[in-house]
Amino acid sequence: MPTPAAEIVQLINVFAIAFTAPTWRKASVLLFGAILTPGRCTVASVLRVMGVGEESRFEKYHRVFHRDRWEQRLTL
């Protein structure tokens, strides 16, 4: 799996407070992958770029958008 630069990780980790820990692990993979994905950015293409496209339980990444717990109205 590609590792983003420390500066990008630090910037994106600001959003971690909006997610539960398990959801943040999945959301951060999707977020980093979305930054790295050329062309059309689908969940499948993001997972391929991040090296987890062949994972047997890829549907858990789709759940981030409609079933996992996270606060959509974040107040900083």
Residue, then its C-alpha position, 0 to 999 in steps of 0.5 A: m500500500p502506498t504511504p503518503a507524505a508525512e505532511i499530507v497525513q498530518l493535514i488529513n488526520v485533522f478529520a479523524i475526530a469525525f469518525t470512530a477508529p475503525t471507520w477512520r482506518k477505512a476512510s483514510v485509505l479511501l481518502f489517500g487513494a482518492i488523492l492518488t487515483p488518476g481519472r474516474c475516482t470510484v471506490a474500486s479504482v481507489l482500492r486498486v491504487m491503494g493495493v487492496g483491490e483484491e481484498s476479500r472483504f472490499e465491501k467494508y470500504h463501501r460501508v464508510f459512505h452509508r453504514d459506518r458511524w461518523e459525524q457529518r456535521l463536524t464543528l471545529 
